[in-house]
């Protein structure tokens, strides 16, 4: 029963394992769902994007 639950739930990636394209997608999702980039999660994504871009 526990195996079935693990197979159906999507695996989340840690923020430091995301690629630049995945970060862009997450930022777009934050803009749509949260109405902006004011959340802590969005700010962390922006900082990670800046680190990858440098």
Secondary structure, 3 states (H helix, E strand, C coil): CHHHHHHHCCCCCCHHHCCHHHHHHHHHHHHHHHCCCCCHHHHHHHHHHHHHHC
